[in-house]
Amino acid sequence: MYLTLNLSCLKQNNIQVKEEVISRIVINQPQIKAKKTLIKEVNMFQYFIITRFNLWRADWKTAKNSEEVLTETSLKNRFTLFENYCLPSVKNQKNQNFKWLVFLDTNTPEIYKEKITSYNFDNLLSFFIDGMDNFLPSIKEKIKELNTTDYIITSRQDNYDSLHMNYVGLVQSMFERQKFMAVDI
């Protein structure tokens, strides 16, 4: 199966197209055939995974289980979960066409600030903000700074959860120029 884009249709809709001729091996049932294929790279969207870490709220003193929040112990435990589950699952996505925006509190202890900035993963961008009240405005600001496309896709990723290795690809495969649409997968 070959994906074909109609170049004239794209130009009529003022879509910028980058053309590149490449050689490709295509497997079609029992026979294998080589074919010169015209590939059009259309960057229509940018995908942002958004994670919040230890952002404080003035009225938030305990978690659902009545344990105190934002203690040194809870932060240490969160980083352990993050490093063992969340980070590897995002880092090992088969589709790496995304930016991961991780928001931490400005009062995060220095050891954890150094830790989050030391991970060897170019897609991870860490930001230090002043509490939950600045979370949404900071998301909007950072996406506005980083976005270069007409469409954006966002997903929220908890700092203690992991993603299936095909998650990013699945989310992006559902893109059809929707405006303000939530997709439940």
Backbone as JSON Lines, residues from 0, in Angstrom:
{"i":0,"aa":"M","n":[0.84,-1.17,0.0],"ca":[0.0,0.0,0.0],"c":[0.89,1.23,0.0]}
{"i":1,"aa":"Y","n":[0.61,2.19,-0.87],"ca":[1.38,3.41,-0.96],"c":[0.52,4.6,-0.56]}
{"i":2,"aa":"L","n":[1.11,5.53,0.17],"ca":[0.41,6.75,0.53],"c":[0.72,7.77,-0.55]}
{"i":3,"aa":"T","n":[-0.31,8.32,-1.16],"ca":[-0.12,9.28,-2.24],"c":[-0.76,10.6,-1.85]}
{"i":4,"aa":"L","n":[-0.04,11.67,-2.01],"ca":[-0.59,13.0,-1.75],"c":[-0.73,13.72,-3.08]}
{"i":5,"aa":"N","n":[-1.82,14.38,-3.28],"ca":[-2.05,15.13,-4.5],"c":[-1.4,16.5,-4.34]}
{"i":6,"aa":"L","n":[-0.29,16.72,-5.04],"ca":[0.49,17.94,-4.9],"c":[-0.31,19.17,-5.29]}
{"i":7,"aa":"S","n":[-1.07,19.1,-6.39],"ca":[-1.83,20.27,-6.82],"c":[-2.9,20.64,-5.8]}
{"i":8,"aa":"C","n":[-3.52,19.64,-5.2],"ca":[-4.54,19.89,-4.17],"c":[-3.91,20.58,-2.96]}
{"i":9,"aa":"L","n":[-2.73,20.11,-2.58],"ca":[-2.04,20.73,-1.44],"c":[-1.7,22.18,-1.74]}
{"i":10,"aa":"K","n":[-1.2,22.45,-2.95],"ca":[-0.84,23.82,-3.31],"c":[-2.07,24.72,-3.36]}
{"i":11,"aa":"Q","n":[-3.2,24.19,-3.85],"ca":[-4.43,24.97,-3.89],"c":[-4.86,25.39,-2.49]}
{"i":12,"aa":"N","n":[-4.57,24.57,-1.52],"ca":[-4.94,24.87,-0.13],"c":[-3.82,25.58,0.63]}
{"i":13,"aa":"N","n":[-2.84,26.08,-0.1],"ca":[-1.73,26.84,0.48],"c":[-0.97,26.07,1.55]}
{"i":14,"aa":"I","n":[-0.8,24.77,1.35],"ca":[-0.05,23.94,2.28],"c":[1.37,23.84,1.76]}
{"i":15,"aa":"Q","n":[2.33,24.17,2.61],"ca":[3.73,24.1,2.22],"c":[4.16,22.64,2.15]}
{"i":16,"aa":"V","n":[4.81,22.27,1.06],"ca":[5.19,20.88,0.84],"c":[6.69,20.81,0.58]}
{"i":17,"aa":"K","n":[7.35,19.92,1.25],"ca":[8.77,19.66,1.02],"c":[8.84,18.36,0.22]}
{"i":18,"aa":"E","n":[9.44,18.4,-0.96],"ca":[9.5,17.23,-1.81],"c":[10.88,16.59,-1.72]}
{"i":19,"aa":"E","n":[10.89,15.29,-1.73],"ca":[12.15,14.56,-1.66],"c":[11.95,13.21,-2.33]}
{"i":20,"aa":"V","n":[12.8,12.9,-3.28],"ca":[12.71,11.6,-3.95],"c":[13.63,10.64,-3.22]}
{"i":21,"aa":"I","n":[13.09,9.5,-2.82],"ca":[13.9,8.5,-2.13],"c":[13.63,7.14,-2.73]}
{"i":22,"aa":"S","n":[14.57,6.25,-2.56],"ca":[14.36,4.86,-2.95],"c":[13.78,4.13,-1.76]}
{"i":23,"aa":"R","n":[12.8,3.3,-2.02],"ca":[12.14,2.59,-0.96],"c":[11.93,1.14,-1.34]}
{"i":24,"aa":"I","n":[12.1,0.26,-0.41],"ca":[11.75,-1.14,-0.62],"c":[10.36,-1.33,-0.04]}
{"i":25,"aa":"V","n":[9.46,-1.81,-0.86],"ca":[8.09,-2.01,-0.42],"c":[7.77,-3.49,-0.48]}
{"i":26,"aa":"I","n":[7.3,-4.03,0.63],"ca":[6.93,-5.44,0.68],"c":[5.44,-5.54,0.42]}
{"i":27,"aa":"N","n":[5.06,-6.24,-0.64],"ca":[3.66,-6.39,-1.0],"c":[3.35,-7.87,-1.14]}
{"i":28,"aa":"Q","n":[2.72,-8.44,-0.14],"ca":[2.42,-9.87,-0.09],"c":[3.7,-10.67,-0.34]}
{"i":29,"aa":"P","n":[3.7,-11.67,-1.26],"ca":[4.89,-12.5,-1.39],"c":[6.04,-11.85,-2.15]}
{"i":30,"aa":"Q","n":[5.74,-10.89,-3.02],"ca":[6.84,-10.32,-3.81],"c":[7.4,-9.05,-3.17]}
{"i":31,"aa":"I","n":[8.65,-8.79,-3.45],"ca":[9.32,-7.58,-2.97],"c":[9.68,-6.76,-4.19]}
{"i":32,"aa":"K","n":[9.32,-5.49,-4.16],"ca":[9.67,-4.65,-5.3],"c":[10.22,-3.31,-4.81]}
{"i":33,"aa":"A","n":[11.19,-2.82,-5.54],"ca":[11.77,-1.52,-5.23],"c":[11.04,-0.48,-6.06]}
{"i":34,"aa":"K","n":[10.85,0.68,-5.5],"ca":[10.12,1.71,-6.22],"c":[10.67,3.08,-5.83]}
{"i":35,"aa":"K","n":[10.82,3.96,-6.83],"ca":[11.15,5.35,-6.54],"c":[9.85,6.01,-6.11]}
{"i":36,"aa":"T","n":[9.86,6.63,-4.97],"ca":[8.64,7.22,-4.44],"c":[8.86,8.69,-4.16]}
{"i":37,"aa":"L","n":[7.9,9.49,-4.51],"ca":[7.95,10.91,-4.21],"c":[7.31,11.11,-2.84]}
{"i":38,"aa":"I","n":[8.11,11.53,-1.88],"ca":[7.63,11.72,-0.52],"c":[7.38,13.2,-0.28]}
{"i":39,"aa":"K","n":[6.27,13.51,0.27],"ca":[5.96,14.88,0.63],"c":[5.9,14.97,2.15]}
{"i":40,"aa":"E","n":[6.67,15.83,2.68],"ca":[6.7,15.99,4.14],"c":[5.86,17.21,4.49]}
{"i":41,"aa":"V","n":[4.75,16.99,5.11],"ca":[3.85,18.07,5.48],"c":[3.81,18.13,7.01]}
{"i":42,"aa":"N","n":[4.38,19.17,7.57],"ca":[4.36,19.33,9.03],"c":[3.16,20.17,9.41]}
{"i":43,"aa":"M","n":[2.04,19.51,9.6],"ca":[0.8,20.21,9.86],"c":[0.55,20.44,11.35]}
{"i":44,"aa":"F","n":[1.14,19.61,12.21],"ca":[0.86,19.73,13.64],"c":[2.14,19.54,14.43]}
{"i":45,"aa":"Q","n":[2.08,20.02,15.66],"ca":[3.15,19.77,16.61],"c":[2.49,19.14,17.84]}
{"i":46,"aa":"Y","n":[3.15,18.14,18.39],"ca":[2.58,17.37,19.49],"c":[3.35,17.66,20.77]}
{"i":47,"aa":"F","n":[2.61,18.01,21.83],"ca":[3.19,18.32,23.12],"c":[2.61,17.39,24.18]}
{"i":48,"aa":"I","n":[3.48,16.68,24.87],"ca":[3.07,15.91,26.05],"c":[3.36,16.81,27.25]}
{"i":49,"aa":"I","n":[2.39,16.95,28.14],"ca":[2.5,17.89,29.25],"c":[2.45,17.14,30.58]}
{"i":50,"aa":"T","n":[3.46,17.37,31.41],"ca":[3.54,16.73,32.72],"c":[3.77,17.79,33.79]}
{"i":51,"aa":"R","n":[3.0,17.69,34.86],"ca":[3.26,18.58,36.0],"c":[3.85,17.74,37.12]}
{"i":52,"aa":"F","n":[4.77,18.38,37.82],"ca":[5.42,17.67,38.91],"c":[4.94,18.27,40.22]}
{"i":53,"aa":"N","n":[5.79,18.74,41.02],"ca":[5.5,19.15,42.4],"c":[5.0,20.6,42.49]}
{"i":54,"aa":"L","n":[3.96,20.93,41.77],"ca":[3.43,22.29,41.79],"c":[2.51,22.47,43.0]}
{"i":55,"aa":"W","n":[2.78,23.46,43.81],"ca":[2.03,23.67,45.04],"c":[0.79,24.51,44.79]}
{"i":56,"aa":"R","n":[-0.17,24.34,45.68],"ca":[-1.37,25.19,45.76],"c":[-1.54,25.55,47.22]}
{"i":57,"aa":"A","n":[-1.93,26.76,47.48],"ca":[-2.06,27.23,48.86],"c":[-3.04,26.37,49.67]}
{"i":58,"aa":"D","n":[-4.09,25.87,49.03],"ca":[-5.1,25.1,49.75],"c":[-4.87,23.59,49.69]}
{"i":59,"aa":"W","n":[-3.74,23.18,49.19],"ca":[-3.47,21.75,49.01],"c":[-2.44,21.29,50.03]}
{"i":60,"aa":"K","n":[-2.93,20.68,51.1],"ca":[-2.04,20.24,52.18],"c":[-1.89,18.72,52.24]}
{"i":61,"aa":"T","n":[-2.94,18.01,51.84],"ca":[-2.9,16.54,51.89],"c":[-3.41,15.95,50.58]}
{"i":62,"aa":"A","n":[-2.97,14.73,50.3],"ca":[-3.43,14.0,49.12],"c":[-4.74,13.3,49.44]}
{"i":63,"aa":"K","n":[-5.3,12.61,48.45],"ca":[-6.58,11.89,48.64],"c":[-6.5,10.88,49.79]}
{"i":64,"aa":"N","n":[-5.31,10.32,50.01],"ca":[-5.15,9.32,51.08],"c":[-4.78,9.97,52.41]}
{"i":65,"aa":"S","n":[-4.94,11.28,52.51],"ca":[-4.68,12.06,53.73],"c":[-3.2,12.2,54.08]}
{"i":66,"aa":"E","n":[-2.31,11.79,53.19],"ca":[-0.88,11.99,53.43],"c":[-0.49,13.41,53.04]}
{"i":67,"aa":"E","n":[0.47,13.94,53.77],"ca":[0.97,15.28,53.48],"c":[1.64,15.3,52.1]}
{"i":68,"aa":"V","n":[1.39,16.38,51.36],"ca":[1.95,16.48,50.01],"c":[3.19,17.37,49.99]}
{"i":69,"aa":"L","n":[3.97,17.21,48.96],"ca":[5.15,18.03,48.7],"c":[6.2,17.96,49.8]}
{"i":70,"aa":"T","n":[6.33,16.81,50.41],"ca":[7.4,16.6,51.39],"c":[8.62,16.08,50.64]}
{"i":71,"aa":"E","n":[9.76,16.08,51.31],"ca":[10.98,15.53,50.71],"c":[10.78,14.05,50.37]}
{"i":72,"aa":"T","n":[10.12,13.31,51.24],"ca":[9.87,11.89,51.0],"c":[8.96,11.68,49.79]}
{"i":73,"aa":"S","n":[7.88,12.46,49.72],"ca":[6.97,12.3,48.58],"c":[7.64,12.68,47.26]}
{"i":74,"aa":"L","n":[8.48,13.7,47.29],"ca":[9.2,14.1,46.08],"c":[10.2,13.03,45.65]}
{"i":75,"aa":"K","n":[10.9,12.46,46.63],"ca":[11.85,11.38,46.34],"c":[11.11,10.19,45.72]}
{"i":76,"aa":"N","n":[9.96,9.84,46.29],"ca":[9.17,8.73,45.76],"c":[8.66,9.02,44.35]}
{"i":77,"aa":"R","n":[8.23,10.25,44.11],"ca":[7.75,10.63,42.77],"c":[8.88,10.54,41.74]}
{"i":78,"aa":"F","n":[10.06,10.98,42.11],"ca":[11.18,10.9,41.18],"c":[11.57,9.45,40.9]}
{"i":79,"aa":"T","n":[11.46,8.6,41.9],"ca":[11.74,7.17,41.69],"c":[10.76,6.59,40.67]}
{"i":80,"aa":"L","n":[9.47,6.88,40.85],"ca":[8.46,6.42,39.89],"c":[8.71,7.01,38.51]}
{"i":81,"aa":"F","n":[9.02,8.3,38.48],"ca":[9.28,8.99,37.22],"c":[10.44,8.34,36.46]}
{"i":82,"aa":"E","n":[11.54,8.12,37.17],"ca":[12.74,7.55,36.52],"c":[12.56,6.09,36.11]}
{"i":83,"aa":"N","n":[11.78,5.34,36.86],"ca":[11.62,3.91,36.57],"c":[10.5,3.59,35.59]}
{"i":84,"aa":"Y","n":[9.5,4.45,35.49],"ca":[8.34,4.14,34.65],"c":[8.05,5.21,33.61]}
{"i":85,"aa":"C","n":[7.82,6.41,34.06],"ca":[7.38,7.48,33.17],"c":[8.44,7.85,32.13]}
{"i":86,"aa":"L","n":[9.61,8.23,32.6],"ca":[10.69,8.66,31.69],"c":[11.03,7.6,30.65]}
{"i":87,"aa":"P","n":[11.3,6.35,31.04],"ca":[11.63,5.34,30.01],"c":[10.49,5.12,29.0]}
{"i":88,"aa":"S","n":[9.25,5.18,29.47],"ca":[8.14,4.92,28.55],"c":[7.99,6.04,27.52]}
{"i":89,"aa":"V","n":[8.25,7.27,27.91],"ca":[8.17,8.38,26.97],"c":[9.42,8.4,26.08]}
{"i":90,"aa":"K","n":[10.55,8.17,26.68],"ca":[11.82,8.16,25.93],"c":[11.85,7.06,24.87]}
{"i":91,"aa":"N","n":[11.17,5.95,25.1],"ca":[11.2,4.81,24.18],"c":[10.02,4.75,23.23]}
{"i":92,"aa":"Q","n":[9.36,5.87,23.03],"ca":[8.28,5.91,22.05],"c":[8.84,5.62,20.66]}
{"i":93,"aa":"K","n":[8.15,4.82,19.89],"ca":[8.59,4.53,18.52],"c":[8.54,5.79,17.66]}
{"i":94,"aa":"N","n":[7.54,6.62,17.88],"ca":[7.41,7.88,17.16],"c":[7.96,8.98,18.07]}
{"i":95,"aa":"Q","n":[9.05,9.6,17.68],"ca":[9.7,10.63,18.49],"c":[9.34,12.05,18.06]}
{"i":96,"aa":"N","n":[8.27,12.21,17.29],"ca":[7.86,13.52,16.8],"c":[6.98,14.22,17.84]}
{"i":97,"aa":"F","n":[7.59,14.68,18.92],"ca":[6.87,15.37,19.99],"c":[7.86,16.12,20.87]}
{"i":98,"aa":"K","n":[7.32,17.04,21.64],"ca":[8.07,17.72,22.7],"c":[7.37,17.39,24.01]}
{"i":99,"aa":"W","n":[8.17,17.12,25.04],"ca":[7.63,16.78,26.35],"c":[7.91,17.94,27.29]}
{"i":100,"aa":"L","n":[6.85,18.65,27.68],"ca":[6.97,19.81,28.56],"c":[6.71,19.36,29.99]}
{"i":101,"aa":"V","n":[7.73,19.44,30.83],"ca":[7.62,19.02,32.22],"c":[7.73,20.26,33.1]}
{"i":102,"aa":"F","n":[6.69,20.51,33.89],"ca":[6.62,21.7,34.73],"c":[6.83,21.33,36.19]}
{"i":103,"aa":"L","n":[7.82,21.98,36.81],"ca":[8.13,21.77,38.23],"c":[8.06,23.12,38.94]}
{"i":104,"aa":"D","n":[7.92,23.06,40.24],"ca":[7.83,24.27,41.04],"c":[9.2,24.94,41.16]}
{"i":105,"aa":"T","n":[9.19,26.26,41.22],"ca":[10.45,27.01,41.39],"c":[11.14,26.66,42.71]}
{"i":106,"aa":"N","n":[10.36,26.2,43.69],"ca":[10.93,25.83,44.99],"c":[11.39,24.38,45.06]}
{"i":107,"aa":"T","n":[11.48,23.72,43.95],"ca":[11.98,22.35,43.91],"c":[13.41,22.34,44.44]}
{"i":108,"aa":"P","n":[13.75,21.42,45.35],"ca":[15.13,21.35,45.85],"c":[16.13,21.21,44.69]}
{"i":109,"aa":"E","n":[17.27,21.83,44.86],"ca":[18.29,21.89,43.81],"c":[18.68,20.51,43.28]}
{"i":110,"aa":"I","n":[18.76,19.53,44.15],"ca":[19.15,18.18,43.71],"c":[18.2,17.65,42.63]}
{"i":111,"aa":"Y","n":[16.9,17.96,42.77],"ca":[15.91,17.49,41.79],"c":[15.89,18.36,40.54]}
{"i":112,"aa":"K","n":[16.18,19.65,40.7],"ca":[16.32,20.51,39.52],"c":[17.46,20.01,38.64]}
{"i":113,"aa":"E","n":[18.57,19.68,39.28],"ca":[19.72,19.16,38.53],"c":[19.39,17.82,37.89]}
{"i":114,"aa":"K","n":[18.67,17.0,38.61],"ca":[18.3,15.67,38.12],"c":[17.44,15.78,36.86]}
{"i":115,"aa":"I","n":[16.39,16.61,36.91],"ca":[15.46,16.71,35.77],"c":[16.15,17.3,34.54]}
{"i":116,"aa":"T","n":[17.11,18.19,34.76],"ca":[17.8,18.79,33.62],"c":[18.96,17.93,33.12]}
{"i":117,"aa":"S","n":[19.3,16.88,33.84],"ca":[20.43,16.04,33.44],"c":[20.03,14.83,32.59]}
{"i":118,"aa":"Y","n":[18.74,14.55,32.48],"ca":[18.32,13.4,31.68],"c":[18.72,13.61,30.23]}
{"i":119,"aa":"N","n":[19.25,12.59,29.63],"ca":[19.74,12.68,28.26],"c":[18.6,12.37,27.29]}
{"i":120,"aa":"F","n":[17.7,13.35,27.11],"ca":[16.56,13.16,26.23],"c":[16.16,14.52,25.66]}
{"i":121,"aa":"D","n":[16.48,14.73,24.39],"ca":[16.27,16.03,23.75],"c":[14.81,16.48,23.72]}
{"i":122,"aa":"N","n":[13.87,15.55,23.71],"ca":[12.45,15.91,23.64],"c":[11.94,16.49,24.96]}
{"i":123,"aa":"L","n":[12.62,16.23,26.06],"ca":[12.18,16.68,27.38],"c":[12.65,18.11,27.62]}
{"i":124,"aa":"L","n":[11.69,18.99,27.85],"ca":[11.98,20.38,28.16],"c":[11.4,20.67,29.54]}
{"i":125,"aa":"S","n":[12.24,21.02,30.49],"ca":[11.76,21.27,31.86],"c":[11.65,22.77,32.11]}
{"i":126,"aa":"F","n":[10.6,23.13,32.85],"ca":[10.33,24.52,33.18],"c":[10.0,24.61,34.66]}
{"i":127,"aa":"F","n":[10.5,25.65,35.3],"ca":[10.27,25.87,36.72],"c":[9.36,27.08,36.87]}
{"i":128,"aa":"I","n":[8.18,26.84,37.45],"ca":[7.17,27.89,37.56],"c":[6.71,28.0,39.01]}
{"i":129,"aa":"D","n":[6.02,29.09,39.31],"ca":[5.6,29.38,40.68],"c":[4.2,28.85,40.96]}
{"i":130,"aa":"G","n":[4.09,27.56,41.24],"ca":[2.84,26.96,41.68],"c":[1.8,26.68,40.6]}
{"i":131,"aa":"M","n":[0.72,26.02,41.03],"ca":[-0.37,25.61,40.13],"c":[-1.07,26.79,39.46]}
{"i":132,"aa":"D","n":[-1.13,27.93,40.14],"ca":[-1.81,29.08,39.55],"c":[-1.15,29.52,38.24]}
{"i":133,"aa":"N","n":[0.12,29.21,38.08],"ca":[0.84,29.59,36.86],"c":[0.97,28.44,35.86]}
{"i":134,"aa":"F","n":[0.38,27.3,36.17],"ca":[0.52,26.13,35.3],"c":[-0.12,26.35,33.93]}
{"i":135,"aa":"L","n":[-1.41,26.64,33.88],"ca":[-2.09,26.83,32.61],"c":[-1.51,28.01,31.81]}
{"i":136,"aa":"P","n":[-1.29,29.17,32.43],"ca":[-0.67,30.26,31.67],"c":[0.71,29.88,31.12]}
{"i":137,"aa":"S","n":[1.48,29.11,31.88],"ca":[2.81,28.69,31.42],"c":[2.72,27.71,30.26]}
{"i":138,"aa":"I","n":[1.74,26.8,30.31],"ca":[1.54,25.87,29.19],"c":[1.27,26.67,27.92]}
{"i":139,"aa":"K","n":[0.34,27.6,28.01],"ca":[-0.02,28.41,26.84],"c":[1.19,29.19,26.32]}
{"i":140,"aa":"E","n":[1.94,29.78,27.23],"ca":[3.11,30.57,26.85],"c":[4.17,29.71,26.16]}
{"i":141,"aa":"K","n":[4.49,28.56,26.74],"ca":[5.54,27.7,26.19],"c":[5.12,27.11,24.84]}
{"i":142,"aa":"I","n":[3.87,26.7,24.72],"ca":[3.41,26.17,23.44],"c":[3.44,27.26,22.37]}
{"i":143,"aa":"K","n":[3.05,28.45,22.74],"ca":[3.1,29.57,21.79],"c":[4.54,29.83,21.33]}
{"i":144,"aa":"E","n":[5.48,29.76,22.25],"ca":[6.9,29.96,21.92],"c":[7.44,28.84,21.03]}
{"i":145,"aa":"L","n":[7.05,27.6,21.3],"ca":[7.64,26.44,20.63],"c":[6.92,26.02,19.35]}
{"i":146,"aa":"N","n":[5.66,26.36,19.22],"ca":[4.88,25.87,18.09],"c":[5.23,26.59,16.79]}
{"i":147,"aa":"T","n":[5.32,25.82,15.72],"ca":[5.63,26.37,14.39],"c":[4.6,25.91,13.36]}
{"i":148,"aa":"T","n":[3.46,25.41,13.81],"ca":[2.47,24.81,12.91],"c":[1.09,25.43,13.12]}
{"i":149,"aa":"D","n":[0.16,25.04,12.25],"ca":[-1.22,25.53,12.37],"c":[-2.02,24.76,13.41]}
{"i":150,"aa":"Y","n":[-1.62,23.54,13.69],"ca":[-2.36,22.68,14.61],"c":[-1.44,22.18,15.72]}
{"i":151,"aa":"I","n":[-2.03,21.99,16.9],"ca":[-1.28,21.36,17.99],"c":[-2.08,20.18,18.53]}
{"i":152,"aa":"I","n":[-1.37,19.23,19.06],"ca":[-1.96,18.1,19.77],"c":[-1.32,18.11,21.15]}
{"i":153,"aa":"T","n":[-2.12,17.95,22.19],"ca":[-1.56,17.88,23.54],"c":[-2.11,16.65,24.26]}
{"i":154,"aa":"S","n":[-1.3,16.1,25.12],"ca":[-1.7,15.01,26.01],"c":[-1.13,15.31,27.38]}
{"i":155,"aa":"R","n":[-1.88,14.97,28.41],"ca":[-1.37,15.11,29.77],"c":[-0.84,13.76,30.22]}
{"i":156,"aa":"Q","n":[0.36,13.78,30.75],"ca":[1.02,12.56,31.22],"c":[1.38,12.75,32.69]}
{"i":157,"aa":"D","n":[0.81,11.92,33.56],"ca":[1.18,11.99,34.98],"c":[2.62,11.54,35.16]}
{"i":158,"aa":"N","n":[3.3,12.12,36.15],"ca":[4.73,11.84,36.35],"c":[5.01,10.46,36.93]}
{"i":159,"aa":"Y","n":[3.98,9.69,37.21],"ca":[4.16,8.35,37.78],"c":[3.59,7.26,36.87]}
{"i":160,"aa":"D","n":[3.08,7.64,35.7],"ca":[2.48,6.67,34.78],"c":[3.41,6.39,33.61]}
{"i":161,"aa":"S","n":[3.15,5.28,32.95],"ca":[3.93,4.95,31.76],"c":[3.0,4.87,30.55]}
{"i":162,"aa":"L","n":[3.59,5.02,29.38],"ca":[2.86,4.97,28.12],"c":[3.28,3.73,27.33]}
{"i":163,"aa":"H","n":[2.36,3.19,26.57],"ca":[2.71,2.12,25.63],"c":[3.63,2.71,24.58]}
{"i":164,"aa":"M","n":[4.55,1.93,24.05],"ca":[5.56,2.44,23.11],"c":[4.95,2.98,21.81]}
{"i":165,"aa":"N","n":[3.71,2.65,21.5],"ca":[3.06,3.15,20.29],"c":[2.06,4.27,20.57]}
{"i":166,"aa":"Y","n":[2.03,4.77,21.79],"ca":[1.05,5.77,22.18],"c":[1.13,7.03,21.31]}
{"i":167,"aa":"V","n":[2.31,7.6,21.17],"ca":[2.47,8.83,20.39],"c":[2.01,8.62,18.95]}
{"i":168,"aa":"G","n":[2.41,7.51,18.36],"ca":[2.0,7.21,16.99],"c":[0.5,7.07,16.86]}
{"i":169,"aa":"L","n":[-0.13,6.42,17.84],"ca":[-1.58,6.24,17.81],"c":[-2.29,7.58,17.9]}
{"i":170,"aa":"V","n":[-1.87,8.42,18.83],"ca":[-2.49,9.73,18.98],"c":[-2.34,10.53,17.69]}
{"i":171,"aa":"Q","n":[-1.13,10.54,17.13],"ca":[-0.91,11.33,15.92],"c":[-1.67,10.77,14.72]}
{"i":172,"aa":"S","n":[-1.91,9.47,14.7],"ca":[-2.64,8.87,13.58],"c":[-4.1,9.33,13.56]}
{"i":173,"aa":"M","n":[-4.59,9.85,14.65],"ca":[-5.98,10.31,14.73],"c":[-6.14,11.76,14.27]}
{"i":174,"aa":"F","n":[-5.04,12.4,13.92],"ca":[-5.09,13.79,13.47],"c":[-5.73,13.88,12.09]}
{"i":175,"aa":"E","n":[-6.78,14.7,12.01],"ca":[-7.45,14.95,10.73],"c":[-7.88,16.4,10.64]}
{"i":176,"aa":"R","n":[-7.02,17.3,11.1],"ca":[-7.29,18.73,11.09],"c":[-8.5,19.1,11.95]}
{"i":177,"aa":"Q","n":[-8.74,18.35,13.01],"ca":[-9.83,18.66,13.91],"c":[-9.53,19.96,14.65]}
{"i":178,"aa":"K","n":[-10.54,20.68,14.96],"ca":[-10.38,21.88,15.77],"c":[-11.05,21.63,17.12]}
{"i":179,"aa":"F","n":[-10.31,21.8,18.19],"ca":[-10.82,21.69,19.55],"c":[-11.56,20.37,19.79]}
{"i":180,"aa":"M","n":[-10.91,19.28,19.47],"ca":[-11.54,17.98,19.63],"c":[-10.79,17.15,20.64]}
{"i":181,"aa":"A","n":[-11.51,16.57,21.57],"ca":[-10.91,15.64,22.52],"c":[-11.04,14.23,21.95]}
{"i":182,"aa":"V","n":[-9.97,13.47,22.05],"ca":[-9.98,12.09,21.56],"c":[-9.73,11.19,22.76]}
{"i":183,"aa":"D","n":[-10.6,10.25,22.98],"ca":[-10.47,9.32,24.1],"c":[-9.98,7.99,23.55]}
{"i":184,"aa":"I","n":[-8.73,7.63,23.91],"ca":[-8.2,6.35,23.42],"c":[-7.93,5.41,24.56]}
